[in-house]
């Protein structure tokens, strides 16, 4: 039989493929139209070729978040994988930690359609290894090369198989997790109308947590609030925590790899504080973290006889292949390697509640963490000079104060126990600026300089 070969790149490639490097710090990410069905199709096909070379399983798990465009992109990826001759297990709408845990449990790779915390018009594609870890940098480079030259061909189509691991299996594993003993508190949950809307509440109910939920019906338009659980986006959660006299509030992003916390007074708890509390509970002696994490975590870990290793944002998981860490964390995200090599916002909430159960209250835990003043800013980037001008302005403002410059990821100006980090976002056309100091006035001065 004559086999027709369809040339996919560049004749039907999307504008996204033609304009820039495909992978950012969190897989592929862009507005729908840049990330489209054509890209997802060729991604699925190329992923099947990569999987045949790197993984023994001939099955690919495919799941997606609740965005309105995610099902379309997932089906396109499924078609690509099956065209490449591999079978697929269709998980449907699931949180990020469920697809990751599925890959680990079944020893098979996976594809997840998600734009995580980005606005609803965005979408993206992530690839997972057969141990539940996201693809390594070298694997992403190899996948890009395959995408850049791929031709759809093959003489065997894959099949659609029944899932070998489901969301219910994830829930069962959580219930059996001996590291968890959550405090039975009154809390308010805000899943942002995302994938944790049902599963998160179901798990909390099992542990006898008295939960009140807002924004808890799954809706890919995220009508309740923006998916990113920032302080500004959690004003409603803050008000409900106070009005209900709850012990705290917990928020997730669209796919539940991120967590944010509101205390009983309605105040946003800084991200480095949450990571520090979990590190205390896990008695973590070796922690891998990102360049934008605060010094407070370092002080807490060193106080309990450990050390903190700093690496690039979005690539922390790769360090687990070199270092046997007790915890991996970046702002919003927490990974317990004993549970799996992936971030899990649902389990992070349970670890926090377990720490409260041990220490007695969230307030007592917060008091154990050093106080730093932080500010996080974002600016649109229209051209390369925008980034260069901002770096130049900050360097001038801190002239004579800079003790060191760290270029692990972006440019970090260090002045004693204060620092400013400037880096390009890997998921949006923005510049991210992070400022931290033990001196509030120093933080405010640098913020004013940047905003001017």
DRENVEXSE-444935 format. One record per residue (C-alpha): x, z, y; residue number from 1; residue in one letter. Coordinates in pm, whole numbers, padded with zeros to 5 digits. Example, Ala and Ser with C-alpha at 12.3 -4.5 7.8 and 13.67 -1.06 7.14 Angstrom:
<node u="01230" w="00780" v="-00450" k="1" r="a"/>
<node u="01367" w="00714" v="-00106" k="2" r="s"/>
This chain:
<node u="00000" w="00000" v="00000" k="1" r="x"/>
<node u="00130" w="-00090" v="00344" k="2" r="x"/>
<node u="00175" w="00222" v="00557" k="3" r="x"/>
<node u="00102" w="00186" v="00925" k="4" r="x"/>
<node u="00336" w="00382" v="01151" k="5" r="x"/>
<node u="00193" w="00501" v="01481" k="6" r="x"/>
<node u="00453" w="00549" v="01754" k="7" r="x"/>
<node u="00350" w="00861" v="01941" k="8" r="x"/>
<node u="00631" w="00917" v="02190" k="9" r="x"/>
<node u="00644" w="00805" v="02462" k="10" r="x"/>
<node u="00354" w="00557" v="02449" k="11" r="x"/>
<node u="00076" w="00818" v="02425" k="12" r="x"/>
<node u="00269" w="01123" v="02533" k="13" r="x"/>
<node u="00115" w="01350" v="02792" k="14" r="x"/>
<node u="00242" w="01387" v="03148" k="15" r="x"/>
<node u="00372" w="01729" v="03045" k="16" r="x"/>
<node u="00612" w="01573" v="02795" k="17" r="x"/>
<node u="00733" w="01315" v="03042" k="18" r="x"/>
<node u="00801" w="01549" v="03332" k="19" r="x"/>
<node u="00999" w="01850" v="03209" k="20" r="x"/>
<node u="01145" w="02053" v="02925" k="21" r="x"/>
<node u="00861" w="02142" v="02692" k="22" r="x"/>
<node u="00927" w="02507" v="02603" k="23" r="x"/>
<node u="00926" w="02789" v="02856" k="24" r="x"/>
<node u="00976" w="03161" v="02797" k="25" r="x"/>
<node u="00649" w="03184" v="02602" k="26" r="x"/>
<node u="00622" w="02865" v="02401" k="27" r="x"/>
<node u="00453" w="02569" v="02568" k="28" r="x"/>
<node u="00234" w="02655" v="02866" k="29" r="x"/>
<node u="00055" w="02457" v="03137" k="30" r="x"/>
<node u="-00283" w="02366" v="03281" k="31" r="x"/>
<node u="-00513" w="02179" v="03047" k="32" r="x"/>
<node u="-00443" w="01810" v="03098" k="33" r="x"/>
<node u="-00071" w="01876" v="03094" k="34" r="x"/>
<node u="-00115" w="02064" v="02767" k="35" r="x"/>
<node u="-00361" w="01827" v="02600" k="36" r="x"/>
<node u="-00479" w="01708" v="02259" k="37" r="x"/>
<node u="-00205" w="01444" v="02242" k="38" r="x"/>
<node u="00066" w="01702" v="02291" k="39" r="x"/>
<node u="-00099" w="01936" v="02041" k="40" r="x"/>
<node u="-00127" w="01659" v="01781" k="41" r="x"/>
<node u="00240" w="01565" v="01802" k="42" r="x"/>
<node u="00336" w="01933" v="01816" k="43" r="x"/>
<node u="00151" w="01994" v="01489" k="44" r="x"/>
<node u="00311" w="01694" v="01322" k="45" r="x"/>
<node u="00659" w="01782" v="01447" k="46" r="x"/>
<node u="00609" w="02145" v="01347" k="47" r="x"/>
<node u="00532" w="02031" v="00992" k="48" r="x"/>
<node u="00865" w="01847" v="00979" k="49" r="x"/>
<node u="01051" w="02151" v="01113" k="50" r="x"/>
<node u="00871" w="02377" v="00864" k="51" r="x"/>
<node u="00969" w="02161" v="00568" k="52" r="x"/>
<node u="01333" w="02201" v="00666" k="53" r="x"/>
<node u="01331" w="02571" v="00757" k="54" r="x"/>
<node u="01060" w="02747" v="00555" k="55" r="x"/>
<node u="00973" w="02748" v="00185" k="56" r="x"/>
<node u="00595" w="02772" v="00230" k="57" r="x"/>
<node u="00396" w="02449" v="00241" k="58" r="x"/>
<node u="00115" w="02615" v="00435" k="59" r="x"/>
<node u="00074" w="02664" v="00811" k="60" r="x"/>
<node u="-00156" w="02931" v="00959" k="61" r="x"/>
<node u="-00342" w="02815" v="01269" k="62" r="x"/>
<node u="-00536" w="03037" v="01508" k="63" r="x"/>
<node u="-00642" w="03025" v="01871" k="64" r="x"/>
<node u="-00753" w="03240" v="02161" k="65" r="x"/>
<node u="-01098" w="03223" v="02320" k="66" r="x"/>
<node u="-01027" w="02972" v="02600" k="67" r="x"/>
<node u="-01274" w="02687" v="02627" k="68" r="x"/>
<node u="-01004" w="02430" v="02546" k="69" r="x"/>
<node u="-00836" w="02620" v="02262" k="70" r="x"/>
<node u="-01051" w="02491" v="01974" k="71" r="x"/>
<node u="-00981" w="02130" v="02073" k="72" r="x"/>
<node u="-00606" w="02190" v="02086" k="73" r="x"/>
<node u="-00614" w="02382" v="01758" k="74" r="x"/>
<node u="-00795" w="02101" v="01578" k="75" r="x"/>
<node u="-00543" w="01852" v="01714" k="76" r="x"/>
<node u="-00256" w="02067" v="01585" k="77" r="x"/>
<node u="-00429" w="02096" v="01247" k="78" r="x"/>
<node u="-00454" w="01718" v="01226" k="79" r="x"/>
<node u="-00085" w="01685" v="01308" k="80" r="x"/>
<node u="00022" w="01939" v="01046" k="81" r="x"/>
<node u="-00196" w="01778" v="00779" k="82" r="x"/>
<node u="-00065" w="01433" v="00872" k="83" r="x"/>
<node u="00280" w="01576" v="00806" k="84" r="x"/>
<node u="00172" w="01668" v="00454" k="85" r="x"/>
<node u="00135" w="02046" v="00486" k="86" r="x"/>
<node u="-00177" w="02250" v="00415" k="87" r="x"/>
<node u="-00338" w="02461" v="00686" k="88" r="x"/>
<node u="-00519" w="02794" v="00689" k="89" r="x"/>
<node u="-00769" w="02805" v="00975" k="90" r="x"/>
<node u="-00795" w="03160" v="01116" k="91" r="x"/>
<node u="-01025" w="03080" v="01409" k="92" r="x"/>
<node u="-01035" w="03295" v="01723" k="93" r="x"/>
<node u="-00797" w="03587" v="01667" k="94" r="x"/>
<node u="-00566" w="03803" v="01880" k="95" r="x"/>
<node u="-00196" w="03723" v="01900" k="96" r="x"/>
<node u="-00091" w="04012" v="01670" k="97" r="x"/>
<node u="-00329" w="03893" v="01398" k="98" r="x"/>
<node u="-00175" w="03544" v="01373" k="99" r="x"/>
<node u="00174" w="03698" v="01380" k="100" r="x"/>
<node u="00087" w="03954" v="01113" k="101" r="x"/>
<node u="-00072" w="03678" v="00904" k="102" r="x"/>
<node u="00249" w="03475" v="00906" k="103" r="x"/>
<node u="00447" w="03783" v="00803" k="104" r="x"/>
<node u="00205" w="03885" v="00526" k="105" r="x"/>
<node u="00176" w="03536" v="00376" k="106" r="x"/>
<node u="00542" w="03440" v="00429" k="107" r="x"/>
<node u="00428" w="03118" v="00592" k="108" r="x"/>
<node u="00476" w="02975" v="00944" k="109" r="x"/>
<node u="00202" w="02943" v="01202" k="110" r="x"/>
<node u="00075" w="02785" v="01522" k="111" r="x"/>
<node u="-00121" w="02975" v="01785" k="112" r="x"/>
<node u="-00306" w="02813" v="02074" k="113" r="x"/>
<node u="-00299" w="03050" v="02371" k="114" r="x"/>
<node u="-00209" w="03088" v="02736" k="115" r="x"/>
<node u="-00203" w="03466" v="02703" k="116" r="x"/>
<node u="-00242" w="03623" v="03050" k="117" r="x"/>
<node u="-00263" w="03299" v="03249" k="118" r="x"/>
<node u="-00585" w="03187" v="03426" k="119" r="x"/>
<node u="-00856" w="03008" v="03222" k="120" r="x"/>
<node u="-00750" w="02658" v="03328" k="121" r="x"/>
<node u="-00419" w="02710" v="03145" k="122" r="x"/>
<node u="-00345" w="02674" v="02777" k="123" r="x"/>
<node u="-00042" w="02666" v="02552" k="124" r="x"/>
<node u="00106" w="02640" v="02205" k="125" r="x"/>
<node u="00330" w="02886" v="02019" k="126" r="x"/>
<node u="00508" w="02843" v="01688" k="127" r="x"/>
<node u="00578" w="03127" v="01445" k="128" r="x"/>
<node u="00838" w="03165" v="01173" k="129" r="x"/>
<node u="00744" w="03273" v="00821" k="130" r="x"/>
<node u="00823" w="03639" v="00901" k="131" r="x"/>
<node u="00578" w="03670" v="01193" k="132" r="x"/>
<node u="00845" w="03618" v="01458" k="133" r="x"/>
<node u="00810" w="03351" v="01724" k="134" r="x"/>
<node u="01039" w="03051" v="01686" k="135" r="x"/>
<node u="01401" w="03114" v="01779" k="136" r="x"/>
<node u="01561" w="02926" v="02067" k="137" r="x"/>
<node u="01754" w="02690" v="01838" k="138" r="x"/>
<node u="01435" w="02614" v="01646" k="139" r="x"/>
<node u="01254" w="02535" v="01972" k="140" r="x"/>
<node u="01535" w="02297" v="02071" k="141" r="x"/>
<node u="01516" w="02128" v="01730" k="142" r="x"/>
<node u="01137" w="02100" v="01763" k="143" r="x"/>
<node u="01170" w="01942" v="02107" k="144" r="x"/>
<node u="01406" w="01683" v="01964" k="145" r="x"/>
<node u="01160" w="01601" v="01686" k="146" r="x"/>
<node u="00875" w="01573" v="01937" k="147" r="x"/>
<node u="01086" w="01340" v="02149" k="148" r="x"/>
<node u="01135" w="01088" v="01869" k="149" r="x"/>
<node u="00851" w="01151" v="01625" k="150" r="x"/>
<node u="00646" w="00878" v="01460" k="151" r="x"/>
<node u="00326" w="00974" v="01281" k="152" r="x"/>
<node u="00372" w="00872" v="00920" k="153" r="x"/>
<node u="00330" w="01008" v="00571" k="154" r="x"/>
<node u="00180" w="00927" v="00234" k="155" r="x"/>
<node u="00022" w="01265" v="00161" k="156" r="x"/>
<node u="-00231" w="01448" v="00375" k="157" r="x"/>
<node u="-00245" w="01826" v="00371" k="158" r="x"/>
<node u="-00557" w="02022" v="00282" k="159" r="x"/>
<node u="-00759" w="02295" v="00452" k="160" r="x"/>
<node u="-00710" w="02615" v="00254" k="161" r="x"/>
<node u="-00893" w="02947" v="00262" k="162" r="x"/>
<node u="-00707" w="03209" v="00470" k="163" r="x"/>
<node u="-00479" w="03432" v="00263" k="164" r="x"/>
<node u="-00485" w="03705" v="00528" k="165" r="x"/>
<node u="-00764" w="03770" v="00777" k="166" r="x"/>
<node u="-00852" w="03983" v="01077" k="167" r="x"/>
<node u="-01014" w="04231" v="00837" k="168" r="x"/>
<node u="-00682" w="04262" v="00651" k="169" r="x"/>
<node u="-00511" w="04339" v="00983" k="170" r="x"/>
<node u="-00768" w="04613" v="01049" k="171" r="x"/>
<node u="-00712" w="04756" v="00700" k="172" r="x"/>
<node u="-00335" w="04763" v="00756" k="173" r="x"/>
<node u="-00384" w="04943" v="01088" k="174" r="x"/>
<node u="-00604" w="05203" v="00918" k="175" r="x"/>
<node u="-00333" w="05270" v="00657" k="176" r="x"/>
<node u="-00052" w="05295" v="00913" k="177" r="x"/>
<node u="00098" w="05643" v="00873" k="178" r="x"/>
<node u="00272" w="05628" v="01213" k="179" r="x"/>
<node u="-00066" w="05638" v="01387" k="180" r="x"/>
<node u="-00259" w="05957" v="01464" k="181" r="x"/>
<node u="-00449" w="05877" v="01785" k="182" r="x"/>
<node u="-00596" w="06154" v="01998" k="183" r="x"/>
<node u="-00976" w="06164" v="01991" k="184" r="x"/>
<node u="-01025" w="06113" v="02363" k="185" r="x"/>
<node u="-01281" w="05957" v="02591" k="186" r="x"/>
<node u="-01138" w="05627" v="02710" k="187" r="x"/>
<node u="-01258" w="05311" v="02882" k="188" r="x"/>
<node u="-01155" w="04979" v="02727" k="189" r="x"/>
<node u="-01119" w="04651" v="02920" k="190" r="x"/>
<node u="-01029" w="04356" v="02691" k="191" r="x"/>
<node u="-01079" w="04100" v="02973" k="192" r="x"/>
<node u="-01343" w="03913" v="02767" k="193" r="x"/>
<node u="-01050" w="03818" v="02543" k="194" r="x"/>
<node u="-00974" w="03818" v="02172" k="195" r="x"/>
<node u="-00948" w="04198" v="02143" k="196" r="x"/>
<node u="-01306" w="04245" v="02259" k="197" r="x"/>
<node u="-01450" w="04323" v="01915" k="198" r="x"/>
<node u="-01152" w="04413" v="01700" k="199" r="x"/>
<node u="-01005" w="04659" v="01950" k="200" r="x"/>
<node u="-01327" w="04857" v="01982" k="201" r="x"/>
<node u="-01383" w="04850" v="01604" k="202" r="x"/>
<node u="-01038" w="04997" v="01540" k="203" r="x"/>
<node u="-01076" w="05267" v="01805" k="204" r="x"/>
<node u="-01412" w="05368" v="01659" k="205" r="x"/>
<node u="-01249" w="05409" v="01318" k="206" r="x"/>
<node u="-01005" w="05660" v="01469" k="207" r="x"/>
<node u="-01295" w="05852" v="01630" k="208" r="x"/>
<node u="-01193" w="05755" v="01981" k="209" r="x"/>
<node u="-01490" w="05781" v="02217" k="210" r="x"/>
<node u="-01465" w="05442" v="02387" k="211" r="x"/>
<node u="-01669" w="05288" v="02666" k="212" r="x"/>
<node u="-01613" w="04915" v="02707" k="213" r="x"/>
<node u="-01632" w="04674" v="02999" k="214" r="x"/>
<node u="-01566" w="04298" v="02995" k="215" r="x"/>
<node u="-01599" w="04317" v="02618" k="216" r="x"/>
<node u="-01794" w="04003" v="02526" k="217" r="x"/>
<node u="-01566" w="03716" v="02427" k="218" r="x"/>
<node u="-01578" w="03446" v="02695" k="219" r="x"/>
<node u="-01307" w="03185" v="02754" k="220" r="x"/>
<node u="-01384" w="03168" v="03126" k="221" r="x"/>
<node u="-01283" w="03537" v="03160" k="222" r="x"/>
<node u="-01574" w="03616" v="03396" k="223" r="x"/>
<node u="-01507" w="03991" v="03416" k="224" r="x"/>
<node u="-01158" w="03968" v="03562" k="225" r="x"/>
<node u="-00841" w="03761" v="03551" k="226" r="x"/>
<node u="-00672" w="03788" v="03208" k="227" r="x"/>
<node u="-00348" w="03939" v="03340" k="228" r="x"/>
<node u="-00389" w="04321" v="03339" k="229" r="x"/>
<node u="-00222" w="04387" v="03674" k="230" r="x"/>
<node u="-00307" w="04678" v="03900" k="231" r="x"/>
<node u="-00500" w="04444" v="04133" k="232" r="x"/>
<node u="-00706" w="04303" v="03845" k="233" r="x"/>
<node u="-00800" w="04645" v="03706" k="234" r="x"/>
<node u="-00990" w="04785" v="04004" k="235" r="x"/>
<node u="-01319" w="04791" v="03811" k="236" r="x"/>
<node u="-01155" w="04969" v="03516" k="237" r="x"/>
<node u="-01012" w="05225" v="03757" k="238" r="x"/>
<node u="-01355" w="05293" v="03907" k="239" r="x"/>
<node u="-01524" w="05326" v="03568" k="240" r="x"/>
<node u="-01256" w="05567" v="03440" k="241" r="x"/>
<node u="-01322" w="05794" v="03738" k="242" r="x"/>
<node u="-01701" w="05763" v="03733" k="243" r="x"/>
<node u="-01717" w="05833" v="03358" k="244" r="x"/>
<node u="-01461" w="06114" v="03386" k="245" r="x"/>
<node u="-01267" w="05952" v="03105" k="246" r="x"/>
<node u="-00922" w="06064" v="02992" k="247" r="x"/>
<node u="-00774" w="05719" v="03056" k="248" r="x"/>
<node u="-00840" w="05346" v="03058" k="249" r="x"/>
<node u="-00673" w="05080" v="02844" k="250" r="x"/>
<node u="-00665" w="04709" v="02927" k="251" r="x"/>
<node u="-00547" w="04407" v="02731" k="252" r="x"/>
<node u="-00482" w="04048" v="02833" k="253" r="x"/>
<node u="-00651" w="03738" v="02692" k="254" r="x"/>
<node u="-00477" w="03741" v="02353" k="255" r="x"/>
<node u="-00394" w="04114" v="02325" k="256" r="x"/>
<node u="-00016" w="04103" v="02320" k="257" r="x"/>
<node u="-00014" w="04298" v="02651" k="258" r="x"/>
<node u="-00136" w="04645" v="02740" k="259" r="x"/>
<node u="-00194" w="04824" v="03070" k="260" r="x"/>
<node u="-00307" w="05182" v="03131" k="261" r="x"/>
<node u="-00509" w="05364" v="03398" k="262" r="x"/>
<node u="-00482" w="05744" v="03415" k="263" r="x"/>
<node u="-00777" w="05984" v="03451" k="264" r="x"/>
<node u="-00746" w="05971" v="03831" k="265" r="x"/>
<node u="-00789" w="05594" v="03832" k="266" r="x"/>
<node u="-00422" w="05524" v="03902" k="267" r="x"/>
<node u="-00228" w="05241" v="03740" k="268" r="x"/>
<node u="00050" w="05372" v="03515" k="269" r="x"/>
<node u="00374" w="05171" v="03567" k="270" r="x"/>
<node u="00479" w="04956" v="03274" k="271" r="x"/>
<node u="00818" w="05121" v="03230" k="272" r="x"/>
<node u="00637" w="05454" v="03191" k="273" r="x"/>
<node u="00420" w="05323" v="02904" k="274" r="x"/>
<node u="00726" w="05180" v="02727" k="275" r="x"/>
<node u="00912" w="05508" v="02780" k="276" r="x"/>
<node u="00626" w="05712" v="02634" k="277" r="x"/>
<node u="00613" w="05496" v="02321" k="278" r="x"/>
<node u="00993" w="05518" v="02289" k="279" r="x"/>
<node u="00960" w="05897" v="02302" k="280" r="x"/>
<node u="00691" w="05896" v="02033" k="281" r="x"/>
<node u="00892" w="05665" v="01805" k="282" r="x"/>
<node u="01211" w="05868" v="01870" k="283" r="x"/>
<node u="01371" w="05531" v="01937" k="284" r="x"/>
<node u="01752" w="05540" v="01938" k="285" r="x"/>
<node u="01812" w="05167" v="01983" k="286" r="x"/>
<node u="01582" w="04974" v="02216" k="287" r="x"/>
<node u="01597" w="04606" v="02312" k="288" r="x"/>
<node u="01441" w="04528" v="02649" k="289" r="x"/>
<node u="01425" w="04260" v="02917" k="290" r="x"/>
<node u="01606" w="04236" v="03250" k="291" r="x"/>
<node u="01291" w="04325" v="03445" k="292" r="x"/>
<node u="01237" w="04660" v="03273" k="293" r="x"/>
<node u="01296" w="04970" v="03484" k="294" r="x"/>
<node u="01583" w="05217" v="03464" k="295" r="x"/>
<node u="01337" w="05491" v="03367" k="296" r="x"/>
<node u="01325" w="05362" v="03009" k="297" r="x"/>
<node u="01704" w="05367" v="02991" k="298" r="x"/>
<node u="01714" w="05731" v="03106" k="299" r="x"/>
<node u="01450" w="05837" v="02853" k="300" r="x"/>
<node u="01619" w="05665" v="02558" k="301" r="x"/>
<node u="01964" w="05794" v="02653" k="302" r="x"/>
<node u="01824" w="06147" v="02685" k="303" r="x"/>
<node u="01719" w="06132" v="02319" k="304" r="x"/>
<node u="02064" w="06010" v="02216" k="305" r="x"/>
<node u="01995" w="05638" v="02212" k="306" r="x"/>
<node u="02092" w="05322" v="02396" k="307" r="x"/>
<node u="01910" w="05032" v="02563" k="308" r="x"/>
<node u="02026" w="04673" v="02519" k="309" r="x"/>
<node u="01914" w="04419" v="02783" k="310" r="x"/>
<node u="01838" w="04055" v="02707" k="311" r="x"/>
<node u="01646" w="03752" v="02837" k="312" r="x"/>
<node u="01273" w="03774" v="02895" k="313" r="x"/>
<node u="01084" w="03584" v="02625" k="314" r="x"/>
<node u="01375" w="03584" v="02380" k="315" r="x"/>
<node u="01397" w="03951" v="02285" k="316" r="x"/>
<node u="01282" w="03889" v="01928" k="317" r="x"/>
<node u="01595" w="03685" v="01852" k="318" r="x"/>
<node u="01809" w="03996" v="01905" k="319" r="x"/>
<node u="01640" w="04159" v="01605" k="320" r="x"/>
<node u="01843" w="03923" v="01386" k="321" r="x"/>
<node u="02161" w="04082" v="01526" k="322" r="x"/>
<node u="02055" w="04442" v="01591" k="323" r="x"/>
<node u="01848" w="04685" v="01386" k="324" r="x"/>
<node u="01636" w="04815" v="01673" k="325" r="x"/>
<node u="01374" w="05090" v="01667" k="326" r="x"/>
<node u="01171" w="04928" v="01943" k="327" r="x"/>
<node u="01156" w="04608" v="02147" k="328" r="x"/>
<node u="00981" w="04605" v="02482" k="329" r="x"/>
<node u="00932" w="04419" v="02806" k="330" r="x"/>
<node u="00682" w="04503" v="03082" k="331" r="x"/>
<node u="00330" w="04498" v="02934" k="332" r="x"/>
<node u="00454" w="04444" v="02577" k="333" r="x"/>
<node u="00567" w="04672" v="02293" k="334" r="x"/>
<node u="00704" w="04581" v="01951" k="335" r="x"/>
<node u="00762" w="04828" v="01667" k="336" r="x"/>
<node u="00986" w="04638" v="01420" k="337" r="x"/>
<node u="00870" w="04863" v="01137" k="338" r="x"/>
<node u="00521" w="04715" v="01187" k="339" r="x"/>
<node u="00642" w="04360" v="01246" k="340" r="x"/>
<node u="00873" w="04145" v="01464" k="341" r="x"/>
<node u="00603" w="04069" v="01721" k="342" r="x"/>
<node u="00434" w="04227" v="02022" k="343" r="x"/>
<node u="00103" w="04397" v="01950" k="344" r="x"/>
<node u="-00108" w="04529" v="02237" k="345" r="x"/>
<node u="-00373" w="04676" v="02008" k="346" r="x"/>
<node u="-00125" w="04883" v="01811" k="347" r="x"/>
<node u="00059" w="04975" v="02133" k="348" r="x"/>
<node u="-00264" w="05140" v="02252" k="349" r="x"/>
<node u="-00280" w="05339" v="01928" k="350" r="x"/>
<node u="00085" w="05443" v="01961" k="351" r="x"/>
<node u="00014" w="05566" v="02314" k="352" r="x"/>
<node u="-00289" w="05764" v="02194" k="353" r="x"/>
<node u="-00078" w="05906" v="01911" k="354" r="x"/>
<node u="00182" w="06021" v="02164" k="355" r="x"/>
<node u="-00093" w="06190" v="02366" k="356" r="x"/>
<node u="-00212" w="06362" v="02048" k="357" r="x"/>
<node u="00139" w="06502" v="01997" k="358" r="x"/>
<node u="00218" w="06597" v="02359" k="359" r="x"/>
<node u="-00131" w="06715" v="02455" k="360" r="x"/>
<node u="-00210" w="06490" v="02752" k="361" r="x"/>
<node u="-00109" w="06171" v="02927" k="362" r="x"/>
<node u="-00005" w="06375" v="03231" k="363" r="x"/>
<node u="00244" w="06579" v="03028" k="364" r="x"/>
<node u="00398" w="06259" v="02891" k="365" r="x"/>
<node u="00423" w="06096" v="03233" k="366" r="x"/>
<node u="00602" w="06405" v="03366" k="367" r="x"/>
<node u="00880" w="06344" v="03110" k="368" r="x"/>
<node u="00961" w="06002" v="03260" k="369" r="x"/>
<node u="01181" w="05971" v="03574" k="370" r="x"/>
<node u="01004" w="05842" v="03885" k="371" r="x"/>
<node u="01103" w="05500" v="04018" k="372" r="x"/>
<node u="00929" w="05298" v="04288" k="373" r="x"/>
<node u="00857" w="04942" v="04185" k="374" r="x"/>
<node u="00716" w="04624" v="04332" k="375" r="x"/>
<node u="00643" w="04295" v="04158" k="376" r="x"/>
<node u="00585" w="03981" v="04361" k="377" r="x"/>
<node u="00510" w="03618" v="04281" k="378" r="x"/>
<node u="00562" w="03315" v="04503" k="379" r="x"/>
<node u="00475" w="02950" v="04440" k="380" r="x"/>
<node u="00777" w="02727" v="04391" k="381" r="x"/>
<node u="00741" w="02379" v="04537" k="382" r="x"/>
<node u="01103" w="02269" v="04515" k="383" r="x"/>
<node u="01437" w="02399" v="04390" k="384" r="x"/>
<node u="01539" w="02496" v="04743" k="385" r="x"/>
<node u="01260" w="02758" v="04756" k="386" r="x"/>
<node u="01442" w="02957" v="04488" k="387" r="x"/>
<node u="01782" w="02908" v="04650" k="388" r="x"/>
<node u="01656" w="03014" v="04993" k="389" r="x"/>
<node u="01501" w="03332" v="04854" k="390" r="x"/>
<node u="01820" w="03428" v="04669" k="391" r="x"/>
<node u="02021" w="03366" v="04988" k="392" r="x"/>
<node u="01784" w="03582" v="05196" k="393" r="x"/>
<node u="01802" w="03875" v="04954" k="394" r="x"/>
<node u="02179" w="03849" v="04925" k="395" r="x"/>
<node u="02207" w="03866" v="05306" k="396" r="x"/>
<node u="01968" w="04162" v="05329" k="397" r="x"/>
<node u="02172" w="04357" v="05075" k="398" r="x"/>
<node u="02509" w="04254" v="05217" k="399" r="x"/>
<node u="02751" w="04544" v="05176" k="400" r="x"/>
<node u="02519" w="04727" v="04933" k="401" r="x"/>
<node u="02561" w="04514" v="04620" k="402" r="x"/>
<node u="02758" w="04685" v="04343" k="403" r="x"/>
<node u="02702" w="04422" v="04075" k="404" r="x"/>
<node u="02522" w="04095" v="04003" k="405" r="x"/>
<node u="02367" w="04036" v="03660" k="406" r="x"/>
<node u="02283" w="03675" v="03568" k="407" r="x"/>
<node u="02155" w="03738" v="03215" k="408" r="x"/>
<node u="01816" w="03598" v="03319" k="409" r="x"/>
<node u="01776" w="03492" v="03681" k="410" r="x"/>
<node u="01981" w="03679" v="03942" k="411" r="x"/>
<node u="01972" w="04059" v="03957" k="412" r="x"/>
<node u="02132" w="04233" v="04255" k="413" r="x"/>
<node u="02224" w="04592" v="04167" k="414" r="x"/>
<node u="02282" w="04862" v="04428" k="415" r="x"/>
<node u="02335" w="05204" v="04272" k="416" r="x"/>
<node u="02012" w="05297" v="04094" k="417" r="x"/>
<node u="01823" w="05025" v="04287" k="418" r="x"/>
<node u="01793" w="04656" v="04203" k="419" r="x"/>
<node u="01620" w="04328" v="04284" k="420" r="x"/>
<node u="01566" w="04056" v="04025" k="421" r="x"/>
<node u="01474" w="03698" v="04114" k="422" r="x"/>
<node u="01385" w="03457" v="03835" k="423" r="x"/>
<node u="01175" w="03148" v="03777" k="424" r="x"/>
<node u="00861" w="03202" v="03574" k="425" r="x"/>
<node u="00866" w="03042" v="03231" k="426" r="x"/>
<node u="00488" w="03001" v="03221" k="427" r="x"/>
<node u="00383" w="02902" v="03576" k="428" r="x"/>
<node u="00539" w="02717" v="03874" k="429" r="x"/>
<node u="00627" w="03045" v="04045" k="430" r="x"/>
<node u="00921" w="03262" v="04143" k="431" r="x"/>
<node u="00901" w="03618" v="04013" k="432" r="x"/>
<node u="01058" w="03899" v="04216" k="433" r="x"/>
<node u="01104" w="04250" v="04079" k="434" r="x"/>
<node u="01219" w="04543" v="04293" k="435" r="x"/>
<node u="01297" w="04897" v="04180" k="436" r="x"/>
<node u="01452" w="05204" v="04340" k="437" r="x"/>
<node u="01441" w="05582" v="04327" k="438" r="x"/>
<node u="01414" w="05560" v="04705" k="439" r="x"/>
<node u="01071" w="05440" v="04816" k="440" r="x"/>
<node u="01195" w="05327" v="05157" k="441" r="x"/>
<node u="01462" w="05104" v="04997" k="442" r="x"/>
<node u="01194" w="04936" v="04786" k="443" r="x"/>
<node u="00969" w="04889" v="05089" k="444" r="x"/>
<node u="01251" w="04750" v="05305" k="445" r="x"/>
<node u="01345" w="04486" v="05050" k="446" r="x"/>
<node u="00978" w="04401" v="04997" k="447" r="x"/>
<node u="00932" w="04345" v="05372" k="448" r="x"/>
<node u="01236" w="04117" v="05380" k="449" r="x"/>
<node u="01100" w="03903" v="05099" k="450" r="x"/>
<node u="00746" w="03888" v="05235" k="451" r="x"/>
<node u="00869" w="03788" v="05581" k="452" r="x"/>
